[in-house]
Amino acid sequence: MAKNQGLGHVGVSRRGFLGLAGGVAGAAAVSPLLAACSSGAATGSGPLKFWDMPWGGTAYSPAAKRLTEAYQPATGLPTAQYQQIQWANFTQTFSAAVASNTGPAVSTGGGFQAFQFASEGAIAYADHLIDTFKKDGTYDDFLPGTIEAMKTEKGYAAVPWAIDIRVWWYRKSVMDQVGVEPPTTWPELLSTGKKLAAQGYYGFAAGAGAGQPIGGQQMLMMMVNNGGGIFNAGGELDLLNDRNIEAMEFVRELVSNKIIDPRAVGYTIDNVNSQWKNKKFVMGIDTPGLDSILGDTSGDLLVMKPLAGPHGDKACLTFINNIMMYSNTPSQEGSEAFLTYYVKNMKTYWQQNLVPGLPTLKSIVALPEFQKQKNKVDVIQDWQPIGKSFAAQATELTPALAKIDSGQAISSFAQTMFAGRTDAKAALRTFQDALSALIK
């Protein structure tokens, strides 16, 4: 999964944690002994296990291992041991390990993973650590809204470390050739898209084929950009609200004007990336590391300013990747000490340009190595403050979001919209019915 190197722009969603509750239950069902071992917050001796995912290219994991092994704990606290966990089958890997008390004490992972495991009683909440961050000033170094997104009714489920945002990109050379400017509103997007379509280009890069999560994320981003979302403010499914219907009717208009590639229904990640590379895709919603993913160093791919929806709304879809602590640890004090060290030293990833995602710390954003990356700086400045999560219009992240993010329902919905044969209200009703069955 690391081959695409973009947070979220991969075959299996890196933020979601599909079926984790079912995976844990399944692991426990296979062996009564594992089920018995999983009860309670067991502790043990030995090094603290840190499990990490391949968040970048081949140079990332060796750097993460070095950072982990450079940790020098205070007297009496455990050392840290690094283990990379591949994205393939990572849900089963974590589920089985947690069920058998052989899992990590601290880990990165899917963005909704901490909330899912918290509901199973396997997470050590980070409230004490957050209080420590408030006292030593670390708390104030986090970008607005990042720590707050980790809070649940029972406490902070994790600590944020990286941000994945969906933003609008454009290819300047083709825009100049056609004689159009980057749009700033939805009406301008439609007008510009028509001009690009007349020249054989596509102004809304899209894909909803096998293993391609971007299409569903794009549809949700259009909803939140128009003040809508999957849920209402109370956290109840509310896909049939007027703003969502209006947003999806706009998508249907893009389809009817050939602004979306008719083949997008079946486009895989590789198909989408190829269309960007061959300059057929000229505008579109994608990850903040799109230029890095495509290996484009020409400066021709640029991040737009946020678009204003029909009612003036400006918003984007944001995922906050996080580090979580588990109740099964050799030392809770040790887990917190290691996580503190890790947060305060993870700047090395951005100094070496090892991860395509964005940092959660203001001090890392201010680094000269990060400031050289204009597109990412623009994303932090213009897009991060208006980010909304999968929970929109609600705010609290829940275990149900994992199933939605990685499930087939959202991909099927995107395929329906890109096909353009179903009216928005009917498509949204089918989507809502599918989600109701999925998360009840």
N, C-alpha and C positions, 0 to 999 in steps of 0.2 A: 504493500500500500504506500510505501514511502516514495515510490517512483514518481508520483505526481507532486509531492513536496508541498502541496498547498493545504492548509488546515481546512478540512471539510471538502475539498475538491477531489474526492477520492471515491473508489468503488463502494465502500461502506462508510457511512457517515462517522466521522471522528468525534462528533459531539454527542451523538445519540448513543443509546445503550439498549438496543432493541431486545425486548424479552428477558431482561436481566432477572426480574422477579421470577419468571418462569424457569430461567436457567438455574437459579439458586434452588428453587423447589425441586426441579428435576434432579439436580445433583444430590440433594438430600434424599430423594425418593430411591435413587439407585442403591444407596447404602445406608442402613439404619445407623451404622457406626459413625458415618460422616455426619449425620443429622445430630447424633448425640454430642459429637465433638464440637459442633458449631454453636451450642448453647452457651451463653455467658461471654464475658470479655476476658478470655484466657490470655495469660501472659507467659513469657518464657525467657530463656537466657540466650546469649549469643548476639551476633550483630543485628542491627536494625535493617530489615530488607526494604529497599526502595525499588519499586517497579516503575519503569518508564517506557513510554511509547516512542517509536522513531518519528520525531516531529520535524525532521528535516532530511537532508541528503545523507550520503554515507559518512560525512564528517561529523554529523551531529552526535550520534550515540557514543563514539569514543570520547568526545569532549564532555558529554554528560557523565560518563563513567569516571573520567579524571576529576571532574568537579565533585562527584560524590565521594570518591576515595581520598580527596584532599581534606575532607572534613575531619577535624580534630576535636572530639567531644571533651567536655569537662570531665574531671575525675568522677568515676562511678557511673557514667552514662555510656551506652553502647556505641560502637562505631557503626558506619553505614556500609551496606553492601549493595552494589548496583546490579540490576538485571533488566535487560531489554525484553519487552513483550511485543510481539508482532501484532499488527492490526487484524490479520486474518484469524478469525475465531477467538478474538480477544474476550468476547462476552463469556464464552465457555471457560476460558482460562481463568478469568477472575472469579466466576461463579463457583467453579469446582474448588478453587483454592480457598475462598472465603468459607465455603460450606465445611471444609475439612480442617480449618484453622492452620493452613499451610501457606496462606497468602502473605502479602506485604504488610508492613506497618505503615508505610507511606507510599503513595503512588500518584502518577498522573493517570490519564485515561479518558474515556468518553466524557463529554462536558456535562451530561446529566447523570453520570455514573454515581457520583456522591449522593445525590438525592434518592436514587434507587436503593443503594445500599443502606442509607440512613433509615429508610422505611423498613428495612429488614433488621435494624438494630446493630449493624456491623460497623458503623462509622463513629469515630471519636470526634465529637463536635469541637470546633476550633475557637470557641468563645474565649477561653483563657488566653490563647495565643493572640487573638485579636485585641484583647485588653492590653496585653504586653506591647503590641504594636502601637497602640494609642499612647502608651506611656513613653516609648522610646522614639516616637516621631515617624516610625515606618508607616503607620496608618495614613498619614497625610501625604505620603509619596505615591499612594495608589490613585489612579485616574478615577474621576467621579463615577459612581454607579457600579464599579467593579466588585468591591467588597460587599456592597449592599445586595448585589444579586445572589450572593451565597447564603443569605439569611432565610431561615425557615421559622416556623412557629417554635421549634425546639432549640434553635440555635444556628450558628454558622456551620454549614455542612462541609465547607472546604475553603481554601485560600486561592484566589485567582492568580494566574501567572502569565497568561497570554490571551489575546483577543483575536477572534476571527469575525470579520464584518463583511457583509455583502454591499458592494459599492458599484456605482456606474463607471465604466471605462469607455474610452473612445480612441480610435486610431486617427491621429492628427493628419497624416499624409493623405489619407483617403478623404477626410472631411474637407481638407483644403482643395483637393482635386475637384470634388463635387461642388465646392463653393458654399458650404454650410458651416454654421457655428455649433458648438456643443449646446444642446437645449438646456433650459433652466426650468421649464414647466412641462406638464403632460401634453398640452396642446402643441408646444414646440417640438416635443418628442415625436408626435404623430406627423407633423409637417416635415421635419427633418428626415424621419423614417421613409416617408413617401418619396422624397427626393433621392435618397440613397437607393431605394428599391427600383426606381426608374433607371438607375445605372447598374443594376445587377448586384447590389450589396444588401446586407441585412442589418437593420438598425436595432434589433433586439436579439442578441445572441442567446440561443436557448438549446436545451437538450433534455430529454426525459427518457432516454433508452435504458437498457439494463445496466444497473450499477451506477447510474448517474443521478446524484441527489440535487443537482443545481436547479433543475426545472421546478421542483416543488418549492424550493427555497425562494426562487424568483417570484412565484405566485404569491407566496406569503409576504414577501417584501412589498409587492404592489399593494396588497391589502393594508399593511401597516403604514405605507406611504400615503394612504388615503384615509388614515384614521381608523382603520378596521383591525381585523385580526381573527384568530381562531376562537378566542374566548371573549366573554364580556369582562367587565371590571371585577365581577365577583368570582371569576374563574370557571364559569359555566360555558359549555360549547355554544357559540353564537355565530356560526358561519353565514347565516342568512340575513345578516344586518345590511342596511342600505349601502353602507360604504364598501363592503365587500362585493356586493352585486355590481355597484358602479365600477369598481376596479376591474372586475373580471369582464364586464362588457367592454371596457377599454382594451383589454387584452384581445378580446374577440375582434375588435376593430383593427388592431395591429395585424392579426392573422389574416383578415380579409383583404388587407392592403399589401400582403406579401412582405411585411416588415419583419415577420418571423419566418424563418426557413421552414417550408412545408415538411421537410425531412426531420425536423427537430424532435418529433414524436419518438423516433427511434435512435437519436444521436447518443452515443456513448461519450465518456470523458474524452477519449482520443479523438472522436469525431469533432467535438466542440473545440478542442485545442487546435486541431488541424485547420478548422475554418477561421479561427483567430490568426493562425500563422500565415495562411494564404490570403489574408486580408479580405475575405468575404464577409466576416463578421466585423462590423465597424463600430458598433455601440453595444453595450450589454452589461448585465449585472453579474459580477463574479467576485472572487476572493480578493483580499488586499495584496496577495502575492502573485497575481496573474502574470505580471511581466516576468517575475522570477520563474514561474512554472513553465512559461513559454521560452525561457532563455532569451528574452528580448532586451537587449541592452542599448537599443538604438535611441531610446527616448521618444519613440513614436507612439507608444501606448501610454496614455495619460488618464488620470482619475478626474472625473467630472466633479463639479460642485453638486450638492444635493438638489434633486428635482422637487419642485413644489407640485403637490397634487391639485385636483380641481378646487379644493376648498382651502388651499394654502398650506396644507400639512407637509411637513418635511420629516421623514423618518427612514430608518434602514433596519435591516435584520442583523442582530449581533449575537454571537456565541462567545461565552467566556470560559475558556479552558482553565482547569483548576487542578490543584494538588490536594489530595484528601488524606486524612489520617484514619486508621482503623482501630477498633477497640481491641483487637488481638495484636498486641505489641509487646516487645520485651520491656518497654518503659514508655509510658505516656509522656513523661518529662523528656525522655530521649527523642521521641517523635517530634515534639514541639521544638526542641533545640536544633534538630537537624533541619526541620522545615524553615526555621528562622535563618539558619546559615544559608540554605539553598536560595531563599528569596533574596537575600542580601548579596548573593554572589552570582545570580543567574544572568547578570548583565553580559557575561562573557559570550553568551550565545549571539547576542546582537552586535557585540564588538567584532566578532568573527563572521557575522552575517551567515549564521548557520540555520536559522529558522525563518520561514517566510511569514509567520504570524507576527502580530504586533504585541509589544510589551504592555504590561499593566502598570508599570512604574514610571512616574514622571521623570525620575532621574535617568532612566534608560533612554527615554525619548530624547532627553537633552544631550545624550552622548554624541560626539562629532561623527562617529561611524553611522549612527542612525540618522542624523540630520542630513547626511549626504544622499539619503534615499528619498527623493522629493515626493514620489507617489505615496509612500507610507506616512511621511510627515503630513501630507495633505489629508490622508484618511483620518489620522489622529485628530487633526485640527478641525476638519469639516464634518466628518461622519460619526466619529465615536461619541460625541455629545448627544447625538439624536438617535442613538441606537435603541432598539426595542427587541425583546427576546421572543422566542417561540410562544411564550405565555401571553403575549399581547391579545387583548387589551388589559389583561391582568398583569401583575408584575412578579408574583412569586413562582419560582421554578418548582416543578413537581415531578415525581417519578413517571407520570403519564406522558410527559413530553418526550421521553426516550422512545416510546413506542411510536409516537407520531413522527418524530424526526427520521427514524430509520425504517419505518414501516412502508408497506406497499401502497397504502391509501393515498398518501400525499403525492407519490409518483404517478399513480393512476389518475389523480385529479389533474396534474400537470399535463399528462398525455391527452386528457379530454379537452383541456383548454387549447392546447397547441393544434389539435385536430380541427377545432373551430366549428364543429357540427352541432354542439349542444349549447343552448342558451345558458347564461351565467347562473341564473337562479336554480335551474335544474341540476347543473353540475355541482353547485355548492350544496344542494340538498343531498345528493348522492354522497358527496364527501363527508358531510356531517353525519349521515347514517353510518358510514363506514367507521368514522372515528368513535361514534357512540358505542358501537359493538366492540371496538378495539380496546377502549379504556375503561369500560364499565366494570 
